Amino acid sequence: MRVHRWRHVRRRLSTQVVLLMTAILVLTMTGGFFVVQVGLHRQIERHYEQQALAVAQTVAADPDVGRLVDEGRPGGELQRDTTRWCKGTRALFVVITDARGIRYTHPNPKLIGVSVNYPDAEPLSDEPYYTGVPWTGQSHGTLGEVALGRTPLRRDGKLAGEVSVGFAVADVSRQVGQALPAFAAYLAIVLAVGVLAALGAARWIKKQTFGLELGEIAALLQEREAMLHGIREAVLGYDAGERIMLANDAARSLLSLPPNFAGRKLRPVLPPGRLADVVTGAVTGTDLLVVHSGRILVANRMPITRNGQQAGWVVTFQDRTESERIKRQLDESIGLSETLRAQSHEFSNRLHTLVGLVELGHYDEAVRFVTDLSEDRGELSDQLTAAIKEPKLAALVLAKMSLAAERDVRLRLMPDSRVARTIADVPAALTVAGNLIDNAIDAAAQASGRRDVELILLATGDDLLIQVHDTGEGVPPVMRDRIFTDGVSTKESVTGARRGLGLALVRQIVEREGGTITVGQDTGAVFTVVLPGQPAEAEVPAPEEAT
């Protein structure tokens, strides 16, 4: 039980912080202690060496010393003087030699008259009696390890010998030993203060991490990363300075974020327009609709607060492209079913009329009735193929005419329409024309008077002009600047599909192609789109001219 409890204590964040900081302090202070000890030892040694040199220079400056050496009188008076100098300076020895290196004084009387090279083989480069240059350092002689200072002895300007003074290295160690306890006590006080600071830091860290241990923090981070990147919704977070802090995989893909998005400002990273306005809060609200790169996104922006202060924002995006496409297809299916019901009713009426004419014996009238219907349809097809040489665009207009007729709306292709060449970007032209015609039919179908839609398709130079004019109520002036904004619409969907996407897609296509789109008013709405670079280079020959 005790072992298990100790393991639990060791795993605690506060305990690990205290142990780590204490270990760092101990290692640092131990290393510092040894560095100071070595430095102090060397400093005291250097002090003794300089003191030895100073004593040696003082002795060498005494004229009696130079005279006695010059007279060749070792021991005697010189030996008594050196003994007195050793007592006065606490030096271990004072040795005087002549110019040949013969000792004139020495603590050991037996070595007086003997060369300094015996029994210690000192290099001549260290001997001032040979070089005439003072020398300091450590030396191991007959009296043990000493801090030594040597200076040349001169008589009447000539090199007469040398004076060598030494202090025992044991004295150096003793002084270092006397200084270290005070320094060690200082280090102990610093260590105690450091441990207390570590305890305080551990408590502060514990408070900042809400009492969580390292394993719990790591688990939370792993869980957050797994959840953040595992959900399909895009999540984008940024701080109060509008710097991006996080974005999951879905956000990077949907918003086309660069690889180095972290820490960058929002505005330069996001494309200008509604997306950037929604993310930065220039457009506020809930479930805001955004069309970006052909995807339909629903955005929500929520604040992030920390300690009662605004820390940033998190924006979520739901990709509703597929669901909205299905809802729109359902709307179209419902409209198609209503159209088929109306066509079935009209076909039944015509069939009943034809049967009645046959039963009444009006055979000629029956033939003319059927012929007129076929000719009307044929004339419409010939008109479209003559004016529009792009088959897909002509087929789209023909289908929209049938749809308009079933809703009691007359869709007319104006006589000045002319597209004599193929279209470079057929999908773009079909999307723009189809959405504008659908909106015009919806508007005209709600009119109380004349229910017409006029369509102009005109290829001039390198531009394709698409103009749709309806007899509906038109677009109010206050909405003309917002009608192309994602999610802005005046219509309702029977299936709950989001409106305001058609014109937003039209605007994106026009901006992508570098064209223009305008909305005006003339007994209804007038939408004009110019798509540059759409007609191809060569004209398509008319069917009767084809070979």
N, C-alpha and C positions, 0 to 999 in steps of 0.2 A: 504493500500500500504506500509506504513512504517513497519507494523508488518511483512508482507511478506518479505520485504527486510531484516529485522533484522534476520528472520529465515534463509534466504539464507546466510547471513554473518556468522551466528553461525555454519552453516554446512560446511563452508570452512575449509580446512585442516590447513591453517596457523592460522586461528582464534582459532581453537581447540587446536593447539599446544601451542599458547601463553597463552590461558586461563588455560590449564592444568599445564604448567610450573609455571605460576603465582600463581595458587592455591597451588601447591606443596611448592613454596617458602614461601607463606604467612603462611601456616600451619606449616611448619618447623620452620620458624623464630618466630612465635607466641609461639610454644612449647618451643623453645630455650630461648625466652624472659622470660617465666615463670620459666624455670629451672634455668636460671641465677639469676633471682630475688630471688628465694628460696635459692639458694646456697649463693648468696651475703648476704642475710639477716642472714643466719646461720653463715656465716663467720664473720660478724660484731658482732653478738651475742657472738660468741666464743672469739673474740678479747676483748670485754667488760668483759666477765667472767674472762679471764686471767688477764686483767688489774685490775679488782676488787680483784682477789687473790693476785696479786703483791702488791697492796696498803695495803691489810690486812696483808700480811707478813711483810711489812715495819713497820707498826704500831706495830705489835706483837714483832718485834725485838727491839723496844724502851724500855730500862730498866725502865724508869719512869712509863710506863704503867703497867708492871708486878708488880712493887713495890706498886702502888696505888691500884691495884686490890687485892694484897696480904694483904694490910692494911685495906681492906674493906671500901674504901672511894668512893662511887658512886657519879656521878655528879661532880659539882665543877670544879676542875682543869682538870679532864678527859673530861668533857663535852666541856670545852673551847678548849682543844686541838683537839677534834674531829671536832668541828665547823671549826677550822682553816684548818684541813686536807681536809675537804669536799670542802672548797673554793679552796684550792690549786690543788686538783685533779679533781674537778668538779664531785665528787661522790655525789650520792643522800643521802647517809648516811654512817656513820661509827658507828657500834654498838659493844660495848665491854661487855662481860659477864664474871662472875666468873665460878668456877668449878661446880656450881649448876645450871647454866643457868640463873642467875639473871642479868638483864640488869644494867650496870653501866653507859652507855651513850645511848642516843636515840634522834633523832630530835624532838620527842614529849616528853617533860619533864614529862608528866604524866605517861609514861611507864617506867621511870627509877625506878629501884627497883622491877620491875615486871618480872616474868619468861618469857623467850622467847616463851614458849608454850602458852602464853596468849597474845592476843586473837587468835593467829594462832597456831593450833595444828601441829607443825612440827614433823616429825618422828625423833626419837633419832639417827637413822643411818645417818642422814644428819648433825648432830651437832658435830663439832670437840671437844667441851668441854667434850663430852661423849666418842667419838671414838678416839680422838687424831690424826685424819687423815684429811688433807685438803679436801675441797669439793667445786665444782663449778657447776652452773646450773641456771635454771630459777625458780623463786619463786614468789608467790603472797602473799605479806604480808600487813601490815598496810599502807604501802606507795604505794601499787599497784604492777603491774608487773615489776620485776626488774631482771637484770643480776647480779647474786650474786657470791661472792667469800668468803669462810670462811677458817680460818686457826687456829690451836690450839695456845693458849697463855701459855707459860711455864715460871715457876719461880724456879730457882735453880734446873732445870732438872725435875720438877714436873709439871703435867698438872694443870694450874691455871685458865683456862677459854678459851675463844675464841674471835677472832676479826672477825667481819662480815662487808663486804663492798659491797654496791650495786649501780649499775648505772641504770637509768630509761630506760626501753625498748623503750619508745617513742623516745629517742635519737638514738637508733638503726634504727627505722623506718625512722627517719628524714634523717639519713646519706644514707640509702638505696634509699630514694626518691631523694636525691641530685645526686646519681650516675646513676640512671636509665635514665634520659633524654639524657645524652651523649650516653649511650648504645642504646637507642631507635633511636637516630639520626644515629648512625652507622648502625643499622639494616635497617633503611629507605634507606640509601645509597646503602647497599647491595641489597635490594629489587629492587631499580631502575636499578642497574647494571644487576640484574637477568632478569628483564623485557626486557631490551635492548638485552641481550643475547638470550632471548626467541624469540624476533622478528628476530634477525639474524638467529637463528636456523630454525625458520619457513620459512624464505626466502630460506635458503639452502635446506631444505627438499622439498620445492615447486619446486626448480630447479631440484633436483634429481628425482622427480616424474613427470617431464615434465608438470607441471601445473595441474596434475590430482588430483581430490578430492578423499576422502576415498571411497565414493560410486562408483566412476568411476573405481578406482583401484580394488575394490572387484568384480565389474561387469566384468572387463577385465580378472581377474583371473578365474572367473567362466566360462566365454566364452572360455578362453584358455584350461581349463581342459575339457570342454565339447567337443570342437573341437579335442583336442589332443587324447582323448580316444574314440571319436566317429568315426574317420576315420579308414578304414580297413588297410591302409598302416602302416607299423611299423616305428616309429620315435624314434631315439636314439640320445641323446645330451650329450656331455661331454666337460669339460673345457680344458684350455691350458695344465693343468697338467695331462690330460687323466683320470680324475675322472668323473664318470657318474653323470650327473645332472638330467636328466629326461629320461623316457622311457614310452611310452603309453602301453595300454593293449596288442596291437598287437605285439609290440616289446618284451614284457615280454614272450609272448607265443611262437613266432617264434624263438627267440634267446635263450629260456630256461634260462632266467635270474633268479637268486635267489631272494627271497623276500626282502632281505636287500641289494639290489644292489646300492642304492643311496649313493654317496660319495666314492664308492670303485673304485679301478683301473680297467681299461678295460681288460688288459691282463689276470689277474687271473680269471676274470669272464667269458670271452669268451673261447670257445674251441680253441686250437691251430690249425693253418692251414690258409686256404684262407680267412675264415670269419674274423678272427682277423686281417689279413693283410689288407683286404679291409677297415675295420672299422678304423684302426689306420693310414691308408694312406700309408702303405708299398707298396700296389698296387694301382696305380692311374688310373683314367679314368672315363668315364661316362657309365651308364647302365652296371655296372660290374655284371657278372653272378656268383652266389654263390649257391652251393648245400649244404644244411644243414639239417640233420635229414630227408632226403628223400624229402625235399621241395626245389623247384627251386625259388631262390630269385634274384631280380635285385636291385642292390644297387647303390646309388648315395650319394656322400659326398660333403657337402658344408661348407665353413668357416663361422664363426660367428664373426663379427667385432663390437667393441664398442668403440666410440670415436677415431676411426682410428686405433685401436690396436686389435690384434688377441685375441679373448676371448674364442674360442673353436671351436667345429665342431658339425654339425648335420648330421646324416646319416639316409636316408630313405630306406626302403626295401619294394618292391612290390612282393607279392606272385604270381608268374606266374605258379605255379604247374598245375593248372587246364587248363589254356590256352595253355601251352606248351604240356600238355597231349593231348588236342584236336588237336593241330596242328600236333603232331606226329602221332596221329591216322589218321588224314587226309592224311599225307604222306604215311602211311601204306595202307590206302584205295586206294589212287591213284596207289601205286605200285601193290596192289592186283588186281585192275581193269585192269592194264596193263598185269599182269600175267594171269588173266582170259581171256583177249583178245587173248593173245598168246596161251593159252591152247585151246581156242575155235578154233583158226586157225589150231593148230596142230591136234586137234580132227577131224576137217573137212577134213584135208588132209588124215588122216588115214581112215576116213569113206569113202572118195571118192576112196581111194585105194582099200578098201574092196569091195565097190560096183562095181568098174571096174573089179576086179578079178571075181566076181560072174557073171557079164554080159558077160565076155569073156569065161565063162565056166571053169575057173581054180578054181574048187571048193577045190581041195586039197591045192593049194597055199593059198587060203583064210583062210582055217582052220589053216594051219601052221602059217600064219601071226597073227591071233588072239591069237593062243596058245603061240607064242613067246612073244607077248606083256604081256600076263598074267604071264608067267614064269619069265620074267625080274622083274616085280613088286613084285612077290612073293619071288624071291631070295633076293631082297633088304630088304624086311621086315624080312625074316628069318635071314639075316646077322645082322641086327640091334638088334633083340630080343635075338640072341645068344651072342652078344658082350655086350649089355647094358641091365642089368636086371631091371633097374628102368624104368617103363613104360612111365612116363611123359618125362624123358630125351630122351628116344628112339623116342617118338612121335615128340619131338621138332626137333631132327636131321632129321627125315623123312620129316617133313614139310619144313625145311630149304633146303633139297636136291631138293624138288620140286620147291621151289622159285628160287634156283640157276640155275636149269635146264632151267627155263623159261627166265632167263637173260643170257643164253648161258654161264653159268659158271658151271664147274663140281666140286661138293662138294663130297669129298671122306672121308669115315671113315677109317682110317689107320688100317691095319691088327693087329697091336700090341695093339689096343684099347681093354680094358677089364674092365668092371664095374660089378663085380659079386655079389654086395650087394646093398641093398637099400641105398638111400641118406638120411642123417639126416636132412639137411636143403634144401629141394627140391627147394623152391622159389629162394634161393640165387644161387644155381647151375644153375637153368634155366636162371636167369637174367644175370649172368656172361657169360654163354655159348652163349645165344641168342644174346647179344650185340657184343661179339667178332666175331661170325659167320656173323652177319649182316654187320659189318664193313669190314670183309674180302671179302664178296661177292661184296660189293660196290667197293672195291679197285680192285678186280680181273676183274670186269665188265668193268673197264676203261682201262685195259691192252690192248696193241696192239698185243701181241703175245699169248702165252699160258694163258688160263684163268681158273686156278685151285685154289681150296681151299682144304687144307688137315687138317683134324681134328683128334686129338688124345684125347681120354677120357680114363684115366687109374686110377684105384683105387689101391694104393699101401699102405699097412698098414692102418693107420688111415687118410691118405691124399688122396685127389682127385686132379689129375693133368688134367688140361684143356689146350691144346696147339692148336693154330690155325695159319696156315701158308698159306699165299696167294701169288699170283704171280703178285701183283700190283707193284706200284712204291716204296712201302715201306715208312718208317718214316724217314725223314731227321735227321741226328745226332743232329742238333741244336734244334730239337723239341722233342727229346726223353724224356727230363726232364720235358717238359711242356705239353705233350700229354694228361696226366691224369688230367690237371687243368680244372676247370669248365669253359666252354665256348670256349676252344681251339679246333678248328677243321679245317680240310682242305676241307670240303664238304659244299655244299650249299643246302638249302631246297627250294623246289618249292612253298611251302606255307608260307615261312618266319619263320618257326619254328627255334628256336635257336639250333644250333649244338654244339657238344662238351659236351653233357650231358651223353651219354651212357658210355663212358670211365670213366667219373667222378663218375657215380653211381657204376661202376665196382670197381673202386678204394675204394670207401667208404665201399662196401660190403666186399672186401678183407681185408681192415684194421679192420673192425668190427669183422671178423672171425679170425683175427690174422694170415692171410696168406701172401703170397707174389705175386707180379705181376711184370713181366719184359717184355721188348720189345727189339727185336733184328732184324737182317737183314740177309736174305738168299734168294736171288732172289725175294725179297718181304719182307713184315713185318712178324715177328714171335712173337706172344703174348703167354706168358706162365704164367699160374696162378696155384698156389697151395693153395687149401683150406683145412686146417687141420680139423680133427674130423668129416669129412663128411660121409664116409661109415659107415653103421650100423654094429652091432656086427655079426649078422647071415647072411649067404649067402642065396640068393633067389634061389631055385631049378629051373632048366631049365623047360620049359613047358612040355617036354616029360616025365620029372621025377616027375612032380606034381601028387599028388594023390587026 
